[in-house]
Amino acid sequence: MKPDVCSEFTQRLCVFACTGKQNTEEEAYSCDQHGKSYALQSTLYSPRSVHTSVYRCTECGKCFNQRYTLKVHMRSHSGQKPFECTVCNKQFTTSGELVKHSRIHSGDKPYKCFMCDKAFSVSGSLDRHMRIHTGDKPYKCHLCDKAFSVSGHLSRHMRVHTGDKPYKCHLCDKAFNVSGNLNSHMRVHTGDKPYKCCMCDKAFTESGNLNNHMRVHTGDKPYRCHLCNQAFSMPGSLRDHIRVHTGDKPYKCLMCDVAFSRSGSLKRHMRLHTGEKPYKCSLCNRSFNESGHLRRHKLHVHSH
């Protein structure tokens, strides 16, 4: 029977174009995908579908609307890479890929942001950058309400839900969900401190720690309490201070019922249970469980 989705004229035109025969009331071969019928089996399985006007890949079934696009696609099956970089000899399947690659050598950045002075070598990079200005976050987590401007950020975020930690340390049993965290962790083993203060001799394993340290020199205190307006240079100091207002004491001793608002206070308290005295006097054999006790000892015993 004639398919309902095509007009009678279109049916006759399609079959005549491929077979040279007029359309009849009943055809021998039917297309399950489109509900259409053909007089010849060769017409049904032609690389170019007459009803959808596409070229079909005989290897994987993908469709393309141009013969040249199909030809380029076939290189993914054959492995053919006819376009070669004259600088580094890297090969590519399409001329467009070679053009984009060549910008690595030339430094050309034709895709310019009209809202700031940044420019990019690839259009996709500009598209991602524009989300900084627009605030667009098209990559949404289906498990919580978070959204991201870059697909890679969503992929990393999903590990929070799955617990996946693919970045494993080969020197200990620690693992991380972000490669950058593994890189930072490795400095614990190597002792490397690449982030150096330009105003004193201190160095740090992470850039964030250096940024926090620089406030010692600048006096900057960007973290302000909304209850009393007191300001702090470190976010952790503000968090500790807020507990003065709330009375929260999340750091609880496992050996007695005492609790503290600051982790450092709990650490000092634990020395009462362990007997640890890490602060040793360099002038005698006395040692103390708190740095303040050592300072007082030096002042009253050794300063005279």
C-alpha positions as CSV (number, residue, x, y, z in Angstrom):
1,M,0.0,0.0,0.0
2,K,1.0,3.6,-0.6
3,P,2.6,5.1,2.6
4,D,0.4,7.8,4.1
5,V,3.3,10.1,5.0
6,C,4.2,10.8,1.4
7,S,2.0,12.4,-1.2
8,E,1.2,10.3,-4.3
9,F,3.2,12.5,-6.5
10,T,6.3,12.3,-4.1
11,Q,6.0,8.4,-4.1
12,R,6.0,8.3,-7.9
13,L,8.9,10.8,-8.1
14,C,11.1,9.0,-5.6
15,V,10.7,5.5,-7.1
16,F,11.0,6.8,-10.7
17,A,14.2,8.7,-9.9
18,C,15.9,5.5,-8.6
19,T,14.4,2.7,-10.7
20,G,13.1,4.4,-13.9
21,K,9.7,2.7,-13.1
22,Q,6.3,4.2,-12.3
23,N,5.0,3.7,-8.8
24,T,2.4,0.9,-8.4
25,E,-0.3,0.2,-5.9
26,E,1.8,-2.6,-4.3
27,E,5.6,-2.7,-4.1
28,A,7.8,-5.7,-3.4
29,Y,10.2,-4.2,-0.8
30,S,9.2,-2.1,2.3
31,C,11.4,0.2,4.4
32,D,10.7,-0.4,8.1
33,Q,12.2,2.9,9.1
34,H,10.1,5.2,7.0
35,G,7.1,3.0,6.2
36,K,7.8,3.3,2.4
37,S,7.9,0.7,-0.3
38,Y,10.1,0.2,-3.4
39,A,9.9,-1.8,-6.6
40,L,13.6,-2.8,-6.4
41,Q,15.5,-4.1,-3.4
42,S,18.6,-2.1,-4.5
43,T,16.6,1.0,-4.1
44,L,15.7,0.2,-0.5
45,Y,19.4,-0.4,0.4
46,S,20.9,2.4,-1.7
47,P,23.6,4.4,0.2
48,R,21.6,7.5,-0.5
49,S,18.1,7.4,1.0
50,V,15.7,8.9,-1.5
51,H,13.1,9.9,1.2
52,T,15.5,11.5,3.7
53,S,18.1,12.7,1.2
54,V,21.0,11.4,3.3
55,Y,24.1,9.3,2.6
56,R,24.4,6.2,4.8
57,C,27.7,4.8,6.1
58,T,27.8,1.0,5.2
59,E,30.1,0.4,8.2
60,C,28.1,1.9,11.2
61,G,24.8,3.1,9.7
62,K,25.4,6.9,10.4
63,C,23.7,9.2,7.9
64,F,25.0,12.4,6.3
65,N,23.4,14.9,4.0
66,Q,26.4,15.3,1.7
67,R,28.5,12.8,-0.1
68,Y,31.7,14.6,0.9
69,T,30.7,14.4,4.6
70,L,30.3,10.7,4.3
71,K,33.7,10.4,2.6
72,V,35.3,12.3,5.5
73,H,33.4,10.1,8.0
74,M,34.7,6.9,6.3
75,R,38.2,7.9,7.4
76,S,37.2,7.2,11.0
77,H,36.9,3.5,9.9
78,S,39.9,3.4,7.6
79,G,42.2,5.4,9.8
80,Q,43.2,7.6,6.9
81,K,44.7,11.0,7.8
82,P,45.6,12.8,4.6
83,F,46.3,16.2,6.1
84,E,49.7,16.7,7.6
85,C,51.2,19.6,9.5
86,T,54.3,20.9,7.9
87,V,55.8,22.0,11.2
88,C,55.4,18.9,13.5
89,N,54.2,16.3,11.0
90,K,51.1,15.5,13.0
91,Q,48.3,14.1,10.7
92,F,44.6,14.8,10.6
93,T,41.5,13.4,9.0
94,T,40.1,16.8,7.9
95,S,41.5,20.0,6.6
96,G,39.6,21.9,9.3
97,E,41.4,20.0,12.1
98,L,44.7,20.8,10.5
99,V,43.8,24.5,10.3
100,K,42.9,24.6,14.0
101,H,46.1,22.7,14.9
102,S,48.2,25.1,12.9
103,R,47.2,27.9,15.3
104,I,49.3,26.2,18.0
105,H,52.4,27.1,15.9
106,S,51.2,30.4,14.6
107,G,49.7,31.7,17.8
108,D,46.7,33.0,15.7
109,K,43.5,33.6,17.8
110,P,40.8,34.7,15.4
111,Y,37.9,34.2,17.8
112,K,37.7,37.4,19.9
113,C,35.4,38.2,22.8
114,F,33.4,41.4,22.1
115,M,33.0,42.0,25.9
116,C,36.6,41.8,27.0
117,D,40.1,41.6,25.5
118,K,40.4,37.8,25.4
119,A,40.8,35.8,22.2
120,F,40.9,32.1,21.3
121,S,42.2,29.9,18.6
122,V,39.1,27.6,18.6
123,S,35.5,28.7,18.4
124,G,34.4,26.3,21.1
125,S,36.8,28.0,23.6
126,L,35.1,31.3,22.8
127,D,31.7,29.8,23.3
128,R,32.7,28.4,26.8
129,H,34.3,31.8,27.7
130,M,31.1,33.7,26.8
131,R,29.3,31.9,29.6
132,I,31.5,33.9,32.1
133,H,29.7,37.0,30.8
134,T,26.3,35.5,30.3
135,G,26.2,33.3,33.5
136,D,24.8,30.5,31.4
137,K,25.3,27.0,33.0
138,P,23.8,24.5,30.5
139,Y,25.3,21.4,32.2
140,K,23.0,20.5,35.0
141,C,23.4,17.7,37.6
142,H,20.4,15.4,37.7
143,L,21.0,14.4,41.3
144,C,21.2,17.9,42.9
145,D,20.6,21.5,41.9
146,K,24.1,22.4,40.8
147,A,24.8,23.5,37.2
148,F,28.1,24.2,35.3
149,S,29.3,26.2,32.4
150,V,31.7,23.5,31.2
151,S,30.8,19.8,30.6
152,G,34.1,18.7,32.2
153,H,33.2,20.4,35.5
154,L,29.9,18.5,35.6
155,S,31.9,15.2,35.0
156,R,34.1,16.0,38.0
157,H,31.1,17.0,40.1
158,M,29.4,13.7,39.5
159,R,32.2,12.0,41.3
160,V,30.9,13.6,44.5
161,H,27.7,11.5,44.1
162,T,29.3,8.3,42.8
163,G,32.3,8.4,45.1
164,D,34.6,7.6,42.2
165,K,38.2,8.5,42.8
166,P,40.2,7.6,39.7
167,Y,43.4,9.5,40.5
168,K,45.4,7.2,42.8
169,C,48.7,7.9,44.5
170,H,51.3,5.3,43.7
171,L,53.2,5.9,46.9
172,C,50.4,5.5,49.4
173,D,46.8,4.4,49.5
174,K,45.2,7.8,48.9
175,A,42.9,8.5,45.9
176,F,41.3,11.7,44.6
177,N,38.3,12.6,42.4
178,V,40.2,15.5,40.7
179,S,43.7,15.2,39.1
180,G,44.7,18.6,40.6
181,N,44.2,17.3,44.1
182,L,46.5,14.3,43.3
183,N,49.2,16.7,42.0
184,S,49.0,18.7,45.2
185,H,49.1,15.6,47.3
186,M,52.2,14.3,45.6
187,R,54.1,17.3,47.1
188,V,53.6,15.7,50.5
189,H,55.9,12.9,49.3
190,T,58.3,15.0,47.3
191,G,58.5,18.0,49.6
192,D,58.1,20.3,46.7
193,K,56.9,23.8,47.5
194,P,56.7,25.7,44.2
195,Y,54.6,28.6,45.4
196,K,57.1,31.1,47.0
197,C,56.4,34.3,48.7
198,C,58.1,37.3,47.1
199,M,58.3,39.2,50.4
200,C,59.7,36.6,52.8
201,D,61.3,33.2,52.6
202,K,58.2,31.1,53.0
203,A,57.0,28.7,50.4
204,F,53.9,26.6,50.0
205,T,52.7,23.4,48.3
206,E,49.4,25.0,47.0
207,S,48.7,28.4,45.4
208,G,45.7,29.0,47.7
209,N,48.0,28.8,50.8
210,L,50.3,31.3,49.3
211,N,47.4,33.7,48.5
212,N,46.2,33.4,52.2
213,H,49.8,34.0,53.4
214,M,50.2,37.2,51.3
215,R,47.5,38.8,53.5
216,V,50.0,38.8,56.4
217,H,52.0,41.3,54.3
218,T,49.2,43.3,52.8
219,G,47.0,43.3,55.9
220,D,44.0,42.5,53.7
221,K,41.0,41.0,55.7
222,P,38.3,40.2,53.2
223,Y,36.3,37.8,55.4
224,R,33.9,39.9,57.6
225,C,31.5,38.7,60.3
226,H,28.0,39.7,59.5
227,L,27.0,39.7,63.2
228,C,29.7,42.0,64.6
229,N,31.6,43.3,61.6
230,Q,35.0,41.9,62.8
231,A,37.2,41.0,59.8
232,F,39.7,38.2,59.2
233,S,42.4,37.4,56.7
234,M,41.5,33.7,56.5
235,P,38.2,32.0,55.9
236,G,38.9,29.4,58.6
237,S,39.4,32.2,61.1
238,L,36.0,33.6,60.3
239,R,34.4,30.2,60.6
240,D,35.9,29.8,64.0
241,H,34.8,33.2,65.1
242,I,31.2,32.7,64.0
243,R,31.0,29.9,66.7
244,V,31.5,32.6,69.3
245,H,28.1,33.9,68.4
246,T,26.4,30.5,67.8
247,G,28.0,28.6,70.7
248,D,28.7,25.7,68.3
249,K,31.5,23.3,69.5
250,P,31.9,20.7,66.7
251,Y,35.4,19.4,67.9
252,K,34.7,16.8,70.6
253,C,37.2,14.9,72.6
254,L,36.9,11.1,72.2
255,M,38.4,10.4,75.6
256,C,36.2,12.7,77.7
257,D,33.1,14.9,77.3
258,V,34.9,18.2,76.5
259,A,34.2,19.9,73.2
260,F,35.7,22.9,71.5
261,S,34.8,25.5,68.9
262,R,38.3,25.3,67.2
263,S,40.3,22.3,66.0
264,G,43.5,23.7,67.4
265,S,41.9,23.9,70.9
266,L,41.0,20.2,70.7
267,K,44.6,19.3,69.5
268,R,46.1,21.1,72.5
269,H,43.6,19.4,74.8
270,M,44.5,15.9,73.6
271,R,48.0,16.4,74.9
272,L,46.6,16.2,78.4
273,H,45.5,12.6,77.6
274,T,48.6,11.6,75.6
275,G,51.2,13.4,77.7
276,E,52.8,14.8,74.5
277,K,55.1,17.8,75.0
278,P,56.3,18.9,71.6
279,Y,57.6,22.4,72.6
280,K,61.2,21.9,73.9
281,C,63.4,24.5,75.4
282,S,66.7,25.0,73.5
283,L,68.5,26.2,76.7
284,C,67.6,23.3,79.0
285,N,65.9,19.9,78.9
286,R,62.4,21.2,79.8
287,S,59.5,20.6,77.4
288,F,55.9,21.8,77.3
289,N,52.5,20.8,75.8
290,E,51.8,24.4,74.7
291,S,53.9,27.0,72.9
292,G,52.7,29.7,75.4
293,H,54.1,27.7,78.3
294,L,57.5,27.5,76.6
295,R,57.5,31.3,76.0
296,R,56.7,32.0,79.7
297,H,59.4,29.5,80.8
298,K,62.1,31.3,78.7
299,L,60.9,34.7,79.9
300,H,61.0,33.9,83.6
301,V,63.8,31.3,83.8
302,H,66.3,32.2,81.1
303,S,65.9,35.9,80.6
304,H,67.6,36.9,83.9
